[in-house]
Amino acid sequence: MASDAKPRVKVPKSASVGEVVTIKALISHKMESGQRKDKDGKLIPRSIINRFTCDFNGVNVVDVAIDPAVSTNPYFEFDVRVDAAGDIKFTWYDDDGSVYEDVKAIEIA
């Protein structure tokens, strides 16, 4: 995992059964295009987030294929219906093979 990539997510700590909550997910990532050169004139390898997924209690709720034109630090906001307490897992996939993950718990109020 590249040290420059930092996932940041915002999930309510609790919700009522059946409540729809807003989830916010951002990853701080430089997004290297693969077209720039380093000081020695060598191409810097491409490193772009190309996919984002979110699973709630093992069930996929978001799966986004990301085009190379995505901006630095991609941000997603979406709603999820909470039917039970559990874990929300966020996963970002990088062209360079790196995978970045974060998990947040949500309780039933």
N, C-alpha and C positions, 0 to 999 in steps of 0.2 A: 504494500500500500504506500503510495506516495505521501510524504509528510505534509504536502500542501493541501490535501483534500480533507475537509472537515464537514461532516454532516451536521445539520442543525434542524431539529424538528420541534413542532409545538403541537402537543396533544393534551386535551383536557385530562385532569387527573381522575375525574369521575363523570358519569352520565347516568341518566335514568334509562331503564330498559325501553328500547324503541326510539330513544332520542337520536336525532341526526346531529352530529358534531362536525365542526370544521377542523381539518387537519392541514398543517402548513409544513412544508419540507423544502429545505434549501441545502445545497452542498457548495461550500467554498472550494472552487477548483479553477485552476488557471486556464484550462482548455487550450492545449497546444495544437495548432493546425497541422503541423508536419511540413509546413512550407517555409518556416524561418530557419536561419542558420545560426550556429553558435559562433564564438569568437574565432574559431579555427576554420570556419567555412563549411562545417559539416551540418547536414540537416538535423534539426532537433526532432526526435520521433514524435509522431502524432499521439496525443493523449486527450481524448474527448469523451465525455460522458455520452454514451449512445443508447442507454436504456435505464428506466426507472420503474421499480415495482414496489407495491405496498401490499402486504398480506395482514389480515386480521384473523387471529386464531387459526392460522394455516390456510385461510381462504383468500385467494387473490381478489383485491378490490380495485387496484390500479395497475396497469401495465402499459407504459408509454415507450414507444420507439422514438428516439431523439435524432433528428437530422444534424449533420455536421455544422449547420449554420446557427446552432444554439449559442446563446450568449454565455459569457463567463458566469459562474455561480448560478446555475439553473434553479428556479424556484417553482414549486407546484403548490396549489391550494385546492382542496377537494373536500367533499362531504362524505361521511361514513355513518351508516345507521348502526347503533350499538345495541345488540340484542343480548349480550352477556359480557361479563368482565373478561379481560384477556390481554394479550400482547399484540401490539401493532409493530410489524417489522418493515423497515424501509431498506431498500437495496438499490444502489447505483452501480452500473456497470461501465467500465472504462475501456476504450479501444485498446489500451496497452495490456489488458487482461486483469487489471486490478478490479476488485469488488469492494465497495464500501457499504457498511451496514450500521444501522442503529435500531434499537428496539425500545419501545415505550409501553408501559402498562397503563390500562384504563380500568377503573373499578366501577362497580354499580353503586349509585348513590341511593 
